[in-house]
Structure formats: structure tokens, C-alpha cells
């Protein structure tokens, strides 16, 4: 493009009715012209006065544009000589610059993921909707005492100093770690002191940190079969070799073949197996701990929602039985409070405290000290225990309502599994059912659920069922939402009978 017609081109492209400042419009257009080759390198630009007159804008506007183009390397300017378009082409293409087509018209190559990236995306379990009937694993955030939280937060902001506005040192805000250690000792029988607690952004980050510090690429990792897809993705993305270990009514049940080659880590949910809901028996717990002690296996205990147990007190943790320092206990505050808080914790053996403190600071540069301080006040003032107690009663009521709706529609023909605790249970389906197709049809009807098959590594041996979360469903919505889902299920089962 000859600079004589530069002003004509700019005048055709400028939108003088837009709210965007003229400076930004002219700058963007000239950057585009240079990158696409409309203005070739070495071209002398008109003087700022001339271009301003041709465009009918202030000269200072053009001067600002030229200054910014110079600062970003699009043009070069020499006193007494003028302003010229710089050579911005890559080195290996400079010799064929004139033959090159404009960048805007060049064909785009498809994005090529790594094998690890392809596997992660192909097996992703994240849902497009995170709220409503019957999304599993989500608490009722509408019931969270937000006014209390806001009052505590406002009080802390009034006296916030540098200590609450910087990075989080030493594994997190110490008053919070002290409050959590007191809570965990009483509520979960966890053996710990404040120094052993590392504050994280949740269970995913806790497990990611443990895996990065304690394993190498190719190491074997036991995972329950079935297990939560999210932590499975964390392990696979770290390059571990996953070994699915079956579960039965007593929890993790490794075969002699599994035990013949001990893993580097074992990830378990002993207090409420995810997703099936059984509790690991005391005999299995002791056997797993002894196996870990003998073979140097790290156990990651994922205690994601054990506070919500119906009909009995929450069960003691596996970590409380560990005398060899082989268990890393991880938990989340999101299910007790609200998922958007993005705060979790891990309890590490004392000999690993300094290592994990350094690791979390080196990899993630932790912050959120203000949120941690608010949470500390929330716990110390008794709001956490009262909120959990109230929500346990509410969730237990919703659980009963959903089970009653199932019984009213299907009787005993479809079994409910894992309803003693947590925020969800499994509605079992016949082995010939396609739970993924039912899930898709339910979503189209406005109901969210998850297929049980998605939680298995070996899909061909997977049991069929639907994950039904009841915690985030208002009481009045449970029956009508289940009627929609029941209609989808009945149509699918009738089609099976016909086939």
C-alpha cells in the first residue's frame, strides 16, 4: 500500500460513530496493515501533520499512534529522516517476504495436542452445568450464611495489613491451620498438629502436589475401580501408570496379582467410596496400612464429604490409624461451605512438612490469605459446625424425599446404593442399559445426572447406573425433576425390553 492512499484506506475503515477512541482505532488498523503486508517493510509513513489533516483528526492523536507503533517495534523513527515500517517478518521468511501472502489470508494449521492432552480431553468428565437437579457432589450454596461471611470479611478488610495481602507463607495462614487441626482431631480423628496442615485450592491441587513430590513418570498408582474421574485425570496427566483395583462391600479389595507389584501410591476414599458409597472395613484399613508400611507405599486418603453422614456419627479417618507416616490426608472445604471458595487442605506426615511447604510455594505461589483469615474467624466463631449440622439435616431430608420418589415410581426394581452419607447416591440400572444415553436424554429434558460407567477405567466391566445428587435441589423441585428423569429411564428400559 502506497502511503499516498494510506489515508484513503484508513478513512474507509474508521468508524467515527463508535465509542472506541480514535487513537485505538487508528493504531489497530495500522498494526493490521503492517502485519498483513499492506504496508511493506521500509515504507515511509506520512508525517503526523499530513496524516492528521487527511484523516480530519488531531495531530496529537497521530503522534500517540506513531509513538506506540515505535514502542512496539512496528516502525522505526529517525530525527530528520522520518518514520519507516520496520521489518517484522520472521528471520527464516525474510528473503521471501515479497512472495508471502498476507498473514490474515494464510491457511491455519489445526491445533495438535500432545498425547497426554488428547487423553485428558477425551476422558474429561466436567459437566456443562454445575447446578440443579440432580447434579452430584454439589452443596446448596443458596443456604450458605453469606451475610455472616460478608460481615467477617468487612471487619478484616478494615484492618488488613501487608501480612494478609501478600503470598501465603509456610503452607498457609497459621491461625487457620491451627483451627483446622483442632476441628479435624475432634470431627475426623485425624492425628495432626498445625504444622502438618498445608492449605491448598482443593483436593485436585493437594493430590497434584503429592504426586509431583512423591512419584516419577511411569510409577504405578492404585485407584479404586470405579473412582472419581477428576483425580484420575490428575494422576494420568502426571504420567503415572494407573492400576484399577476393584472395590466390594468392604472397600478396596486388591487381588494377589495387584499386591505382587506394589504401587508407588494408592488413592482411596475409605470413609465414603466415590462413587459407590461403601465404607472400608477396619480389617481392610489395617491390611492396607500394613501393606503400605512394608512396601513403602504412599496412601492418599481423599476424605471429600464425610461430614455428611445420616443416621450415625461421621467415621474416623484412615490417617488416624497410621503409625508409620504413610498416609497423606486431603480434604475440601468447598462441599461444607461453597465450591467457589476453592480452598482445601492436606495433612502430611511430620517428616514431609518442610518438603511440602516448599513445594506448594514453588509450584503454585499460594495466596488467598484474606479468604483464609475470614474462614478462620468463621470456624472460631462456631459458624462452620453450626452450618454443617444444619445442612446435614437438610440434605438428609432431601435424600429421603428423592428415595421416596424413586420407590413410588419404580418400587424395588431399581436399587439405591451408597445413600448412607454424602451428597449423592447411585440409582442402579440393568447391565444392558446405556447409562450414558440416558444421561444425555435427561440433560435434554432439563435434568442433570452422571453415568456410572464414566467412573470406570475398564468400561467393559462397568456396572450401569446414574449418579443422583440431591443436596443442591430445593425440596419443592425434587419430585417434579424426578418425574422428568423417570420418564427418560422408563422409555430407555422399555426400548430394551422391545429389543
C-alpha positions in Angstrom: 0.0 0.0 0.0 1.4 3.3 -1.0 1.4 5.9 1.8 -0.4 8.3 -0.6 -3.5 6.1 -0.3 -2.9 5.1 3.3 -5.2 7.9 4.5 -7.9 6.9 2.0 -7.8 3.3 3.3 -7.9 4.4 6.9 -10.9 6.7 6.2 -12.8 3.7 4.8 -12.1 1.6 7.8 -12.6 4.1 10.6 -16.0 4.1 12.4 -16.4 7.6 13.7 -19.7 6.7 15.5 -18.1 4.1 17.7 -17.4 4.8 21.4 -13.8 3.4 20.9 -11.3 6.3 20.9 -9.9 7.3 17.5 -6.4 6.7 18.8 -7.2 3.0 19.4 -8.9 2.6 16.0 -6.0 4.1 14.0 -3.4 2.2 16.0 -5.2 -1.2 15.4 -5.7 -0.5 11.7 -2.0 0.4 11.2 -0.8 -2.6 13.1 -3.1 -4.8 10.9 -1.7 -3.2 7.8 1.9 -3.8 8.8 1.3 -7.4 9.9 -0.6 -8.4 6.8 1.9 -6.8 4.5 -0.4 -4.0 3.3 2.3 -1.7 4.5 5.6 -3.3 3.4 8.7 -3.0 5.5 10.8 0.0 4.6 7.8 2.1 3.6 8.0 5.7 4.7 4.9 6.8 6.6 3.4 10.3 6.0 4.2 12.9 8.6 2.0 13.2 11.6 0.7 16.6 10.4 -0.1 15.3 6.9 -1.9 12.2 8.2 -3.8 14.2 10.8 -5.1 16.6 8.1 -6.0 13.8 5.7 -8.0 11.9 8.5 -9.5 15.1 10.0 -8.2 14.2 13.5 -5.9 16.0 16.0 -2.2 15.8 15.3 -1.6 14.7 18.9 -3.7 11.6 18.1 -1.4 10.6 15.2 1.7 11.4 17.3 0.4 9.0 20.0 -0.2 6.3 17.4 3.3 6.7 16.0 4.8 6.7 19.5 3.0 3.4 20.3 4.0 1.8 17.0 7.6 2.7 17.6 7.5 1.4 21.2 6.1 -2.0 20.0 8.6 -2.3 17.1 6.2 -1.8 14.2 8.0 1.3 12.9 11.4 3.0 13.3 11.8 6.7 13.6 14.9 8.8 12.8 15.1 12.5 13.6 15.2 14.5 10.3 14.6 11.4 8.2 11.0 10.3 9.0 9.1 7.2 10.2 9.5 3.9 8.4 7.8 0.5 8.6 10.1 -2.0 10.4 10.9 -5.4 9.1 8.7 -7.6 11.4 9.0 -10.8 9.4 10.5 -14.0 11.0 14.1 -14.5 10.1 13.6 -17.6 8.1 11.0 -15.9 5.9 12.7 -12.6 5.4 14.2 -13.5 2.0 10.7 -14.4 0.5 8.9 -11.6 2.1 7.5 -10.1 -1.1 6.2 -13.5 -2.2 4.4 -14.2 1.0 0.6 -14.0 1.1 -0.8 -11.7 3.8 -0.8 -13.4 7.2 -4.6 -12.8 7.5 -5.2 -14.9 4.4 -2.7 -17.7 5.3 -4.4 -21.1 6.0 -4.4 -22.1 9.6 -3.0 -25.4 10.7 -5.1 -27.5 13.1 -4.2 -27.4 16.7 -2.3 -30.6 17.6 -2.4 -31.7 21.2 0.1 -33.8 22.9 -0.9 -37.4 23.6 -1.3 -36.6 27.2 -3.5 -33.6 26.3 -5.6 -35.7 23.9 -6.2 -38.3 26.6 -7.2 -35.7 29.1 -9.7 -34.0 26.8 -11.1 -37.3 25.5 -11.7 -38.6 29.1 -12.8 -35.3 30.6 -15.8 -35.6 32.9 -16.5 -31.9 33.6 -20.2 -31.0 33.0 -21.5 -28.0 31.1 -23.9 -27.4 34.0 -22.8 -27.3 37.7 -26.1 -26.7 39.5 -29.6 -28.1 39.7 -31.3 -31.5 39.8 -29.6 -33.9 40.1 -26.0 -32.7 39.9 -23.9 -34.9 42.2 -21.3 -33.6 44.6 -22.6 -30.0 44.8 -23.8 -28.4 48.1 -26.7 -26.0 48.3 -24.8 -22.7 48.1 -28.1 -20.8 48.4 -28.2 -21.9 52.1 -24.7 -20.6 52.8 -24.7 -17.8 55.5 -23.3 -15.2 53.1 -24.3 -12.3 55.3 -22.2 -13.7 58.2 -19.3 -14.3 55.8 -19.6 -10.8 54.4 -19.6 -9.2 57.9 -16.5 -11.1 58.9 -14.8 -10.2 55.7 -15.7 -6.5 56.0 -14.3 -6.5 59.5 -11.0 -8.0 58.4 -10.6 -5.6 55.4 -10.8 -2.6 57.7 -7.6 -3.7 59.5 -5.9 -5.6 56.6 -2.2 -5.1 56.5 0.6 -6.4 54.3 0.6 -9.8 56.1 -2.9 -10.6 54.6 -2.2 -9.1 51.1 1.0 -11.0 50.2 1.8 -14.6 49.3 0.8 -17.3 51.8 3.9 -18.4 53.7 4.6 -21.7 55.5 1.7 -23.7 53.9 -1.0 -21.2 54.7 -2.4 -18.8 57.3 -1.2 -20.3 60.6 -4.4 -19.4 62.6 -6.4 -21.3 60.0 -4.1 -24.3 60.2 -4.4 -24.2 64.0 -8.3 -24.0 63.8 -8.4 -26.8 61.2 -6.1 -29.1 63.2 -8.5 -28.7 66.2 -11.5 -29.4 64.1 -10.0 -32.4 62.3 -8.9 -34.0 65.6 -12.4 -33.8 67.0 -14.5 -34.4 63.9 -12.4 -36.9 61.9 -10.0 -38.4 64.5 -7.1 -37.1 62.4 -3.7 -37.1 64.3 -2.1 -33.8 63.5 -0.7 -30.5 64.6 -1.0 -27.1 62.8 2.5 -27.5 61.2 1.3 -30.7 59.4 -1.5 -28.9 57.5 -0.9 -27.4 54.1 -3.6 -25.1 52.7 -4.4 -25.7 49.0 -7.0 -24.7 46.5 -8.8 -28.0 46.8 -8.4 -31.8 46.5 -7.2 -31.6 42.9 -4.2 -29.4 43.9 -3.5 -31.4 47.0 -3.2 -34.6 45.1 -1.3 -32.9 42.3 1.3 -31.6 44.8 1.6 -35.1 46.5 2.1 -36.8 43.1 4.7 -34.3 41.9 6.8 -34.6 45.1 6.5 -38.3 45.7 6.3 -40.0 42.3 8.1 -40.2 39.0 6.7 -40.6 35.5 5.7 -44.3 34.9 5.3 -45.1 38.6 2.3 -47.3 39.4 -0.7 -45.8 41.2 -3.6 -47.8 42.6 -7.0 -46.2 42.0 -10.3 -47.6 43.1 -12.4 -49.1 40.4 -14.6 -47.1 39.9 -13.2 -43.8 41.1 -13.7 -40.1 40.7 -12.8 -39.0 37.2 -11.2 -35.7 38.3 -8.4 -37.2 40.4 -7.9 -39.9 37.9 -7.2 -37.2 35.3 -4.7 -35.6 37.7 -2.8 -38.8 38.1 -2.8 -39.6 34.4 -1.7 -36.1 33.4 1.3 -36.6 35.7 2.4 -39.6 33.7 1.6 -42.3 36.2 0.5 -45.8 35.3 -2.9 -46.3 36.7 -3.9 -49.7 38.1 -7.6 -50.1 38.7 -8.2 -52.1 41.9 -11.8 -53.4 42.4 -13.9 -52.5 45.4 -16.6 -54.6 47.1 -18.8 -54.0 50.1 -15.8 -53.6 52.3 -14.0 -51.2 50.1 -10.7 -51.6 48.3 -10.1 -55.3 47.5 -6.7 -55.8 45.8 -6.0 -59.2 44.2 -2.8 -61.2 44.8 -1.7 -60.1 41.4 -2.2 -56.4 42.4 -0.2 -56.9 45.6 2.6 -58.8 43.8 3.8 -55.5 42.3 3.3 -52.8 44.9 2.4 -49.3 43.6 4.2 -46.1 44.5 0.9 -44.5 45.7 -2.6 -45.7 46.4 -5.5 -43.3 46.2 -8.5 -44.3 48.4 -11.8 -42.9 49.7 -12.2 -45.2 52.7 -15.0 -43.3 54.6 -17.4 -43.0 51.7 -16.2 -44.6 48.5 -16.6 -42.5 45.4 -18.9 -43.1 43.7 -20.5 -46.3 45.1 -20.6 -45.1 48.7 -19.4 -48.2 50.7 -17.2 -47.8 53.8 -13.8 -49.5 54.0 -13.9 -52.1 56.8 -11.5 -51.9 59.7 -9.8 -55.1 58.6 -9.2 -53.8 55.1 -7.9 -50.5 56.6 -5.4 -52.3 58.8 -4.3 -54.6 55.9 -3.8 -51.6 53.6 -1.7 -49.7 56.2 0.4 -52.8 56.9 1.0 -53.3 53.1 2.0 -49.7 52.8 4.4 -49.9 55.7 6.1 -53.0 54.4 6.5 -51.8 50.8 6.9 -48.0 51.2 3.6 -47.2 49.5 2.2 -43.7 50.0 -1.6 -43.7 50.7 -3.6 -40.6 49.7 -6.8 -40.6 51.7 -9.4 -38.5 49.9 -12.0 -37.5 52.6 -14.2 -35.4 50.4 -17.6 -35.3 52.1 -17.6 -37.5 55.3 -19.1 -34.7 57.4 -22.5 -35.5 55.9 -23.4 -38.9 57.3 -27.0 -39.8 58.1 -28.1 -42.0 61.0 -24.7 -42.2 62.6 -21.7 -40.0 63.5 -19.0 -39.4 60.9 -16.5 -42.2 60.7 -12.9 -42.0 61.9 -10.2 -41.4 59.3 -7.8 -43.9 57.9 -5.0 -41.5 58.8 -5.9 -41.8 62.5 -4.8 -45.4 62.4 -1.5 -44.7 60.6 1.6 -45.2 62.9 4.2 -45.4 60.1 3.7 -41.9 58.5 2.5 -43.3 55.1 -0.9 -41.6 54.8 -1.4 -38.1 53.3 -4.9 -36.9 54.2 -6.7 -34.5 51.9 -10.0 -32.7 52.3 -12.0 -29.9 50.8 -14.0 -27.0 52.4 -16.0 -26.5 49.2 -18.6 -29.1 50.0 -19.0 -27.9 53.6 -19.3 -24.3 52.5 -19.4 -23.4 48.8 -17.3 -24.7 45.8 -16.4 -21.3 44.6 -14.3 -20.8 47.8 -11.7 -23.1 46.2 -10.0 -24.0 49.4 -8.8 -27.3 50.7 -6.1 -28.8 52.9 -3.8 -31.7 53.3 -2.3 -33.3 56.4 1.2 -34.6 55.7 3.5 -36.7 57.9 5.8 -34.6 60.0 8.9 -35.7 58.2 7.4 -34.2 54.9 6.3 -30.9 56.3 9.2 -28.8 55.1 9.2 -30.5 51.7 5.5 -29.9 51.1 5.7 -26.3 52.3 8.5 -25.6 49.8 6.7 -27.5 47.1 3.4 -25.6 47.3 5.2 -22.3 47.4 7.5 -23.1 44.5 4.8 -24.6 42.2 1.7 -22.5 43.0 2.7 -19.3 44.8 -0.2 -19.6 47.2 -2.2 -16.6 48.2 -5.8 -16.0 49.4 -4.7 -15.1 52.8 -7.6 -12.8 53.3 -10.1 -15.6 52.5 -8.1 -17.9 54.8 -8.4 -15.3 57.6 -12.2 -14.9 57.0 -12.5 -18.7 57.2 -10.6 -18.8 60.4 -13.0 -16.3 62.0 -15.9 -18.4 60.6 -14.6 -21.5 62.3 -13.6 -20.0 65.6 -16.9 -18.2 66.0 -18.7 -21.6 65.6 -20.3 -20.9 62.3 -18.7 -23.9 60.5 -20.0 -26.5 62.9 -23.5 -25.0 63.1 -23.7 -24.7 59.3 -22.6 -28.3 58.7 -25.1 -29.5 61.4 -27.9 -27.6 59.7 -27.0 -28.8 56.2 -26.7 -32.4 57.4 -30.3 -32.2 58.5 -31.5 -30.5 55.3 -29.6 -32.9 53.0 -30.9 -35.9 54.9 -34.4 -34.7 54.3 -33.8 -34.2 50.6 -32.2 -37.7 50.4 -35.4 -39.2 51.9 -37.6 -37.3 49.5 -35.7 -38.5 46.5 -35.6 -42.1 47.6 -39.3 -41.9 48.3 -39.9 -40.6 44.8 -37.9 -43.5 43.3 -39.8 -46.1 45.3 -43.1 -44.5 44.3 -42.3 -44.8 40.6 -40.1 -48.0 40.4 -40.7 -49.8 43.7 -37.8 -52.1 44.4 -37.0 -52.8 40.8 -34.1 -50.2 40.8 -31.7 -50.4 43.7 -30.3 -47.4 45.5 -26.7 -47.7 46.6 -24.4 -45.6 48.8 -27.2 -43.4 50.4 -25.8 -43.5 53.9 -23.6 -40.5 53.5 -22.5 -37.7 51.2 -24.3 -35.5 48.7 -25.3 -38.2 46.2 -26.3 -41.8 45.7 -26.3 -44.3 42.8 -29.5 -45.5 41.2 -28.6 -48.8 39.7 -29.7 -49.8 36.2 -29.8 -53.2 34.4 -26.4 -54.2 33.0 -27.8 -53.9 29.5 -28.9 -50.3 29.9 -26.9 -47.5 28.3 -26.5 -45.1 31.2 -24.6 -42.6 29.0 -27.5 -42.4 26.6 -30.0 -42.0 29.5 -27.8 -39.2 30.9 -27.8 -37.4 27.5 -31.6 -37.7 27.2 -32.1 -36.5 30.7 -30.0 -33.4 30.1 -32.1 -32.6 27.0 -35.1 -32.8 29.3 -33.6 -30.4 31.8 -32.2 -32.8 34.3 -28.5 -33.3 35.2 -27.1 -36.6 36.2 -23.9 -38.6 35.5 -23.5 -42.1 34.1 -21.8 -44.6 36.5 -19.8 -46.1 33.6 -17.9 -42.8 33.3 -16.1 -43.6 36.6 -14.6 -46.9 35.5 -11.3 -47.3 33.8 -12.4 -50.7 32.4 -15.6 -49.6 30.8 -16.5 -53.1 29.5 -16.8 -54.4 33.1 -18.6 -51.4 34.4 -21.8 -51.5 36.3 -24.6 -49.4 35.0 -26.3 -46.6 37.0 -27.0 -42.9 37.5 -25.3 -40.6 40.0 -28.1 -38.6 41.6 -27.1 -35.6 43.7 -29.8 -34.2 46.0 -28.0 -31.6 48.1 -28.5 -28.7 45.7 -32.1 -29.4 44.8 -34.8 -27.4 46.7 -37.3 -29.6 48.4 -40.2 -28.5 46.1 -38.2 -29.4 43.0 -37.2 -32.9 43.8 -40.5 -34.7 42.9 -41.1 -32.9 39.6 -37.5 -33.2 38.5 -37.5 -36.9 39.2 -40.7 -37.3 37.2 -38.8 -36.0 34.2 -35.9 -38.3 34.8 -38.2 -41.3 35.5 -39.9 -40.8 32.1 -36.5 -40.9 30.4 -35.5 -44.0 32.3 -38.8 -45.8 31.6 -38.5 -45.1 27.9 -35.0 -46.5 27.8 -35.9 -49.6 29.7 -39.0 -50.2 27.6 -36.8 -50.0 24.5 -34.5 -52.6 26.0 -37.5 -55.0 26.5 -38.7 -54.5 23.0 -35.2 -55.2 21.6 
